[in-house]
């Protein structure tokens, strides 16, 4: 009797230990974590209303995606995934901001870029700038882009890195997501980052 009582106590302690261990494990993240997070320089780009600074978003988790408004595939697909992920966050989405930065400085104006971003979610911010401004920001974030030579009608394609950048509340680069990241994974990662 005494032996079975000791076995029962040992079993309860073991189960409690496993539960505590599972509870204290760091959450699984789906994106590529930058460890330690990289402080990012402030930038100023043009928005629909005036100029917007990265530092305006300090205190929020900030998601940054570089693209262009004439993109037919990866840009709208990524922006739609972001919108779905924000929907999944519910009220927690108030702690996150998304900035869409157009690298197509020749065609995209602050108005077209802002309208494009807000089409996916009203509080998504669209920014653009001069070639020099875009060159500086893309260099800081390790983003490749290239405007191809225009055809006879003046049309051209834009090549660009499609990764999404995630900054913590202090404005440090903490994570990147690949273009194939799914909305539920994005929402799960954001839920973790919001709590930090």
Beta strands, then each sheet from edge to edge (+ up, - down):
strand 1: 32-39
strand 2: 44-46
strand 3: 51-53
strand 4: 61-67
strand 5: 96-102
strand 6: 125-127
strand 7: 145-147
strand 8: 158-160
strand 9: 164-167
strand 10: 172-177
sheet 1: 1+ 10- 9+ 4- 5- 6-
sheet 2: 2+ 3-
sheet 3: 7+ 8-
end
